[in-house]
Every structure is written in C-alpha cells, then in structure tokens.
Amino acid sequence: MTDLKSACDAVLDGVTRGSPRVPGVVAMLTDRDRTIWGGAAGERTLGGAAMTEDTVFAVFSTTKAITGATALQCVEEGLLDLDAPAREYAPAIGRLQVLDGFEADGAPRLRAPKSDVTTRQLMLHVGGFGYDFFNENYARMAREHGQPSVVTCSHASIETPLLFDPGEKWEYGSNIDWVGQVVEGIRGKRLGAVMRERVFDPLGMAEIGFTRSAAMKARTAAIHARGADGSLTPLEFALPDAPEVDMGGHGLYATVGEYMKFIRMWLNDGDGPNGRVLKPETVGWAVKNGLEAHQKVGMLPGVIASLSNDAEFFPGLARGWSYTFMTVEEEAPTGRPAGAIGWAGLANLFYWIDRQNGLGGFWATQVLPFADPVSFSGYLDFETAAYRHLTRAGAAA
C-alpha cells in the first residue's frame, strides 16, 4: 500500500502544482470494506483555504446513479413498471412534444412523439432529452426562446421538447431528472427525502443532499473557469440550495468520503452498514448494458465552450449504458476491466466501480468546462496508478 500511496499522492501533487493546474482535488479509493486510500491537494478556492478530504463538492451528474437506485427500489417493490409510459407516474412528461427543427422565422417546429417515453428509456438516456451544452438545438432554444438551463433546478428547465422520438438513439441529457420526477410521483415526497430514507441512512451517508447545511456550505469548494490560456478564475456560480426541483440528474452536494459509501454498496451487491439498499439480483442486471444495437454511446460535443469541451471516455472502446452508468464492454487502457461501470460530473468529477475486483475510485475537482485536460488526464493517471499498484500487490500476495 506504500507504493499505492506514493503513486496516488504524486498524481495529486502533479495536477495542483503543475502549469496549467487545477485549484484543488480530492480523490479516494475503496475496496468492499473501507476507503483504502484518500488524498487532498491544492486549495478549495485559488488563494484560499487548503483542500481537505472533508471538502464539499457540487457533484453534478454523479447524482444520477443515486437517483437510479431509488428508481430500482420502486421496481423491486412492484411500484414501477419500467416499460409503462412515464407519464403514468410523472404526468408532465406526457405533455412534451418533439422538436422537429425550426421554421424560417426561427420558431420551433413541434409535433407529437410517435410513442410515450418510458422510465427504462429515461434511465438508459434514449428518452429523447439532451443538454444545451451538448446539443445545438437545445442551445438554440436557450438563446432564442428562453429555455432555462438545468442548473436553475426549475420545472421549466426539464419541461423541454424531446430532441427525437423515444428509443430512436442514445443521447445524454436530462432524462434522469425525469426519473427523479417518476420516483417522486410514486413515493409522494421530494426526491431528497426519498434518498435520505432509502439510500443515505442505510449507507450512513450524512453530508450529502440537495441543500447544504451551514457546516457543509462553509467547506464547499468554489467552481473555477479555465481560460483559453490555461488560467483559472473562481466563479460566483453555485447550484441553488433549497431548489425548486430536486434535480435527480445533477443536483447533489457531497463530500467524496460520503460518495465512497454509495460505491461500496454496489461492490457489496446492494448491502450497506445499516441495511440493504438493493437486492443482489437487482444489482446484477442493473450494471449491465441495456442499450439496443442502434443506440450507441458516442462523443459528447461541447457546444457551449464555457461549460464543456468535446468529451469522450475511451474513444474506440465498446461502451454501453446501464441503470444508470456508462459500461465498458472491453478492458480500458487504465486497467478497468470489461463490465465495470462509472461516470462523471460537469465540473470534472469522475468515478468508476469495478465489481469484479472489488475496487472503486472517485476524483473530484471544481473546474469548468467539462473534459478539462488537466483534471481528466489526472483522473486517468489516478485510475491507472490504482490498477498498476493494486494488481502488483495482489500478485505478490
């Protein structure tokens, strides 16, 4: 473990001291029982307090898998039919139309979808929704027609036209925000309350939520903007506390240590220290690729430069999508094996869960745009170091 510590510490030191750099980073590794390595480097805000392992992050789309778990619980209890129209649980989704281009005067051309959106399609990101920072038609709707950004955490930000008919293709977007609305419709309470009762408490996750406590707010890292010259500028931007909608796609704040408890649940077939979150058989099918042959996970094009670069995990590698993670269908260059799952968050947070080897990791920075070259390459180095040193230690044992 000494070699592992040295290797991971060196990665964190490199990304926070180099030029260009990230302001600060927290990263952790876990096996099935405990966090086996954790580290923090740099600052929460440029020129401010030091980054610490208990720093609070806006975790953005790493929220999605937790929302997915609450939906899977509804399936287990017979309360949710994944293939029924999602409007049966979240009626507002049934009123949405397909954006079929724009008229000569710029007005959106809308039509009824050919079929109802299902919760399965939402969980697999084939429901028809996107994000304005990855899709030019949504970006145009924002520029010309006032479509609000999802970071407003408002009903209006998700009650958007579909970009295509449900099931037609894979496109990453606000689908999981709608899964959260499905769960709320079934449970009759806010998504955050459902998560607290059915995920966070069984896993002993305290410092995580859609609204920060005063103590969490005091330890929150600032989000920084990366300039074209590599410079960093702290932003005033933060996801709202007490949001209008508990956004199941991106709204949580958390420490990395709390998120590791969620990763361990997946490594332990759904079990947690204070109770079971998911049945082993549910975990077994939920981590498998659920896409059809015509639904391909592809590159995410950065159409709003301040929010995202072009982004793609492991180009050329066979990938899929499960409930709700990206899957790798063959071994990745980092050492991540086929069948492992993982994903990311907009401000350059990344995680993976390797059930085969009982290993998971999380890397947290607060930098925009997404796919930041410094943070993303540091994350890949971190994952590679974990496999290189843990595999070596396993061979020696």
C-alpha positions in Angstrom: 0.0 0.0 0.0 3.0 2.3 0.5 3.6 2.2 -3.3 0.0 2.9 -4.0 0.0 5.9 -1.6 3.2 7.3 -3.2 1.8 6.9 -6.7 -1.6 8.5 -6.0 0.0 11.3 -3.9 2.2 12.1 -6.9 -0.7 12.4 -9.2 -2.5 14.8 -6.9 0.7 16.8 -6.4 1.3 17.0 -10.2 -2.1 18.4 -11.1 -2.1 21.0 -8.4 1.5 22.2 -8.7 2.0 22.0 -12.5 1.2 24.6 -15.1 -1.6 24.6 -16.1 -3.0 23.2 -12.9 -6.3 22.5 -11.1 -7.1 24.6 -8.0 -7.5 21.6 -5.8 -8.5 17.9 -5.9 -9.8 15.2 -3.5 -9.5 11.6 -4.6 -10.2 8.3 -2.9 -10.1 4.5 -3.5 -12.2 1.9 -1.8 -12.4 -1.9 -1.6 -15.5 -3.7 -0.5 -14.9 -2.8 3.2 -13.3 0.6 3.5 -11.5 3.5 1.9 -8.0 2.2 1.2 -6.5 5.5 0.1 -7.6 9.1 0.2 -5.8 12.3 -0.5 -6.4 16.1 -1.0 -4.1 18.7 -2.6 -4.3 22.3 -3.6 -6.9 24.8 -2.5 -10.7 25.0 -2.3 -10.5 28.4 -3.9 -7.5 29.9 -5.6 -5.5 31.7 -2.8 -7.9 30.4 -0.2 -8.3 27.6 2.3 -6.5 24.3 1.7 -8.4 21.5 0.0 -9.2 18.8 2.6 -10.8 15.4 2.4 -14.0 16.7 4.0 -14.4 19.4 1.4 -17.9 19.6 0.0 -18.4 19.5 -3.8 -21.3 20.1 -6.2 -21.1 16.6 -7.6 -23.3 17.3 -10.7 -24.1 14.2 -12.7 -22.6 11.7 -10.2 -26.1 12.4 -8.7 -27.6 10.3 -11.5 -26.7 6.8 -10.2 -28.2 7.6 -6.8 -31.5 8.6 -8.4 -31.3 5.4 -10.4 -31.0 3.4 -7.2 -34.2 5.0 -5.9 -36.0 4.0 -9.1 -34.7 0.5 -8.9 -36.1 0.2 -5.4 -39.5 1.1 -6.8 -39.1 -1.7 -9.4 -38.2 -4.2 -6.7 -41.4 -3.2 -4.8 -43.6 -3.6 -7.8 -44.4 0.1 -7.8 -42.7 1.0 -11.1 -43.1 -0.7 -14.5 -40.0 0.4 -16.5 -41.9 -0.2 -19.8 -45.1 1.7 -18.9 -45.5 5.3 -20.1 -43.5 7.5 -17.7 -46.5 9.9 -17.7 -48.4 7.4 -15.5 -46.0 8.5 -12.7 -44.9 12.0 -13.8 -47.9 13.4 -15.8 -46.0 16.5 -17.0 -43.7 14.4 -19.3 -46.8 13.4 -21.3 -47.3 16.9 -22.5 -43.9 17.3 -24.2 -43.6 17.3 -27.9 -40.7 16.6 -30.3 -38.6 19.5 -31.6 -38.6 18.8 -35.4 -36.4 21.7 -36.4 -37.1 25.4 -36.8 -39.3 27.4 -39.2 -37.8 30.1 -41.5 -38.6 32.7 -38.9 -36.8 30.7 -36.2 -39.9 29.4 -34.4 -39.5 25.8 -33.1 -41.4 23.3 -35.2 -43.1 20.8 -32.8 -45.0 17.6 -33.2 -46.3 14.8 -31.1 -43.9 11.9 -30.3 -44.5 8.6 -32.1 -44.6 6.8 -28.7 -44.7 7.5 -25.0 -41.4 7.9 -23.1 -40.8 5.0 -20.7 -38.8 5.1 -17.5 -36.5 2.4 -18.9 -35.7 4.8 -21.8 -35.1 7.6 -19.4 -32.7 5.5 -17.4 -30.8 4.5 -20.5 -30.6 8.0 -22.0 -32.7 7.1 -25.0 -35.8 9.0 -23.9 -35.2 12.0 -26.3 -33.7 14.6 -23.9 -30.3 16.3 -24.2 -28.4 19.1 -22.6 -27.9 22.6 -24.1 -24.1 22.3 -23.6 -24.0 19.1 -25.7 -26.8 19.8 -28.3 -27.1 22.7 -30.7 -30.9 22.6 -31.0 -31.3 22.9 -27.2 -28.6 25.7 -27.2 -30.7 27.5 -29.8 -33.8 27.0 -27.8 -32.0 28.6 -24.8 -30.6 31.5 -26.9 -33.7 32.4 -28.9 -36.6 31.1 -26.9 -35.6 31.3 -23.3 -35.3 27.6 -22.5 -33.7 27.7 -19.0 -30.6 25.9 -18.1 -30.9 22.8 -16.0 -28.6 24.4 -13.4 -31.5 26.6 -12.5 -33.1 23.5 -11.0 -36.5 24.6 -12.1 -39.5 22.7 -13.6 -39.2 24.8 -16.7 -35.6 23.6 -17.3 -36.8 20.0 -17.7 -40.2 20.6 -19.4 -38.4 20.9 -22.7 -39.2 19.4 -26.1 -37.8 16.0 -27.0 -35.0 16.1 -29.5 -36.1 12.8 -31.2 -38.7 10.1 -30.8 -38.2 7.9 -27.7 -35.9 5.0 -28.3 -34.5 6.3 -31.5 -31.0 6.8 -30.3 -28.7 7.4 -27.3 -28.2 11.0 -26.2 -27.0 12.1 -22.8 -29.3 14.6 -21.1 -31.9 15.5 -18.6 -33.5 12.0 -18.7 -32.6 11.2 -15.1 -34.1 14.5 -13.8 -37.4 12.9 -15.1 -36.6 9.6 -13.4 -36.5 11.7 -10.2 -39.9 13.0 -11.0 -41.2 9.5 -11.6 -39.8 8.5 -8.1 -41.5 11.5 -6.5 -44.8 10.6 -8.2 -44.6 7.1 -6.8 -43.4 7.9 -3.3 -45.4 11.1 -2.8 -42.5 13.0 -1.4 -39.4 15.0 -2.6 -36.6 13.1 -4.1 -34.2 14.3 -1.5 -36.4 12.8 1.3 -36.6 9.5 -0.6 -32.8 9.4 -1.0 -32.3 10.2 2.7 -34.7 7.5 3.9 -33.9 4.8 1.4 -30.2 5.3 0.4 -28.3 7.8 2.6 -29.4 6.5 6.0 -28.9 2.8 5.2 -25.4 3.6 3.9 -24.6 6.1 6.7 -24.2 9.0 4.3 -24.6 12.2 6.3 -23.0 15.1 4.5 -24.9 14.8 1.2 -28.0 16.5 -0.1 -29.7 18.9 -2.4 -29.4 21.6 0.2 -26.3 22.1 2.2 -26.2 22.6 6.0 -24.3 25.6 7.3 -21.3 23.4 8.1 -21.3 21.9 4.5 -21.6 25.4 3.0 -18.5 26.6 4.9 -16.4 23.7 3.5 -17.7 23.9 -0.1 -15.1 24.3 -2.9 -15.5 27.1 -5.4 -16.1 26.3 -9.1 -13.4 27.7 -11.3 -13.4 28.6 -15.0 -10.5 27.6 -17.2 -9.4 30.3 -19.6 -8.1 29.7 -23.1 -4.6 30.4 -21.8 -5.0 27.8 -19.1 -5.6 30.3 -16.3 -8.2 29.8 -13.6 -10.9 32.2 -12.3 -13.1 31.5 -9.3 -16.8 31.8 -10.2 -19.7 33.1 -8.1 -21.9 30.3 -9.6 -23.3 27.6 -7.3 -26.2 25.2 -7.6 -29.1 26.5 -5.6 -29.8 25.3 -2.1 -33.5 24.7 -1.5 -34.0 24.2 -5.2 -37.5 24.3 -6.9 -36.8 20.8 -8.1 -34.6 18.1 -6.5 -32.7 17.5 -9.8 -32.1 13.8 -10.0 -29.6 14.4 -12.8 -27.2 16.7 -11.2 -28.3 18.5 -8.0 -26.5 16.9 -5.1 -23.7 18.3 -2.9 -21.5 15.8 -1.1 -18.1 15.0 0.3 -16.1 12.4 -1.6 -16.0 10.2 1.5 -19.8 10.1 1.6 -19.9 9.1 -2.1 -17.5 6.2 -1.4 -20.2 4.6 0.8 -22.5 4.6 -2.2 -19.8 3.0 -4.4 -19.2 0.3 -1.7 -22.9 -0.5 -1.8 -22.5 -1.5 -5.5 -19.4 -3.5 -4.6 -21.4 -5.4 -1.9 -24.3 -6.5 -4.0 -26.6 -3.8 -2.7 -25.8 -4.1 1.0 -25.0 -1.3 3.4 -23.8 -1.0 7.0 -27.3 -0.1 8.2 -29.4 -2.1 5.9 -29.9 -3.4 2.3 -30.4 -0.8 -0.4 -30.9 -3.1 -3.4 -31.3 -6.8 -3.8 -28.3 -8.7 -5.2 -30.3 -9.8 -8.3 -31.3 -6.2 -9.0 -27.6 -5.1 -8.8 -26.8 -8.0 -11.2 -28.9 -6.7 -14.0 -28.7 -3.0 -13.3 -24.9 -2.9 -14.0 -25.3 -4.5 -17.5 -25.5 -2.6 -20.8 -29.2 -2.1 -21.6 -28.9 -0.4 -25.0 -30.1 -1.9 -28.3 -27.8 -2.2 -31.3 -28.8 1.1 -32.8 -28.3 3.0 -29.6 -24.6 3.9 -29.4 -22.8 5.8 -26.7 -20.8 8.5 -28.5 -18.8 11.6 -28.1 -20.4 14.5 -26.2 -19.9 17.6 -28.4 -19.1 20.7 -26.5 -21.5 23.3 -28.0 -21.2 25.8 -25.1 -17.5 26.4 -24.7 -17.7 27.7 -21.2 -19.4 24.6 -20.0 -17.9 21.7 -21.9 -15.2 20.7 -24.3 -15.8 17.8 -26.7 -15.8 14.9 -24.3 -15.4 11.1 -24.7 -14.3 8.3 -22.4 -12.0 5.8 -24.0 -12.5 6.6 -27.7 -12.7 3.4 -29.8 -13.6 1.2 -26.9 -17.0 -0.6 -26.9 -19.2 1.2 -24.3 -22.8 0.9 -23.2 -25.2 2.3 -20.7 -26.9 0.7 -17.7 -29.2 1.7 -14.8 -27.6 4.3 -14.7 -23.9 4.2 -15.5 -21.6 4.0 -18.5 -20.4 0.5 -19.0 -17.1 -0.6 -20.6 -17.6 -3.7 -22.7 -13.8 -4.4 -23.0 -10.8 -3.6 -20.9 -9.9 0.1 -20.8 -6.3 1.4 -21.1 -6.3 2.3 -17.4 -6.8 -1.4 -16.4 -10.5 -1.0 -15.8 -12.0 -4.4 -16.8 -14.9 -5.2 -19.2 -18.1 -5.0 -17.3 -17.0 -2.2 -14.9 -19.2 0.9 -14.6 -18.7 4.6 -13.9 -19.5 8.1 -14.9 -18.7 11.8 -14.3 -19.9 15.2 -13.2 -19.8 18.5 -15.2 -17.2 20.3 -13.0 -14.7 17.4 -13.8 -15.6 14.8 -11.2 -15.1 11.2 -12.3 -15.7 7.8 -10.7 -15.6 4.1 -11.5 -16.9 0.9 -9.9 -15.2 -2.4 -10.6 -17.3 -5.2 -9.0 -15.0 -7.9 -10.4 -12.0 -6.7 -8.4 -13.9 -5.1 -5.6 -12.5 -1.7 -6.3 -13.9 1.8 -6.8 -12.5 5.3 -7.1 -13.7 8.9 -7.1 -11.8 12.0 -8.3 -13.3 15.4 -7.5 -12.4 18.9 -8.9 -14.5 22.0 -9.5 -13.4 23.3 -12.9 -15.3 24.2 -16.0 -15.5 23.4 -18.8 -16.1 19.7 -18.6 -13.3 17.4 -20.0 -10.7 19.7 -18.7 -7.4 18.4 -20.0 -5.6 18.8 -16.7 -8.2 17.2 -14.4 -9.3 14.5 -16.8 -5.8 13.4 -17.6 -5.0 13.4 -13.9 -8.0 11.3 -13.2 -6.9 8.7 -15.8 -3.4 8.7 -14.3 -5.1 8.1 -10.9 -7.1 5.2 -12.1 -4.1 3.7 -13.9 -2.0 4.0 -10.8 -4.6 2.2 -8.7 -4.7 -0.8 -11.1 -0.9 -0.9 -11.5 -0.2 -1.0 -7.8 -3.1 -3.0 -6.6 -2.7 -5.6 -9.2 1.0 -5.8 -8.3 0.1 -6.1 -4.6 -2.4 -8.8 -5.4 0.1 -10.8 -7.5 2.7 -10.5 -4.7 0.1 -11.8 -2.1 
